[in-house]
């Protein structure tokens, strides 16, 4: 009269498969996390490089602006012609207003372009030497995207 008791639940083979599945899942998640972290690192390095390039160009542009301001502070009889400054383009907007534009190179694709408005008229506080009209990053090369295009819809 010996009776065998039936034990329900998972057997040793089932628990081994479960452990293998969990380990495999954790390995896949670890690999995905590592790939995501590497992509984030590359993006952060690109952003840091772009910031270094911008602030180097910004600093150089500020120095050029200070040199231009020093020339504009001189009395008209003593002032050197600002159009003679290297890399400075001066254009007449109206009989008494000029624009002066110069660029500072950031990298092979972009420049920092600075445009100043130089009025000739008097303001309420005296003669305004200049005003910044634009301080912007400009692309100097066309974007070269991938050659493979995705056809979203077919033209009729």
Secondary structure, DSSP 8 states (H G I E B T S, - for coil): --------S--HHHHHHHHHHHHHHHHHHHHHHHHHHHHHHHHHHHHHHHHHHHHHHHHHHHHHHHHHHHHHHS-TTT---GGGSTT-EEEEEETTEEEEEEEEE-SSSEEEEEEEEEE-SEETTEE---EEEEEEEEE-S-----S-----S---
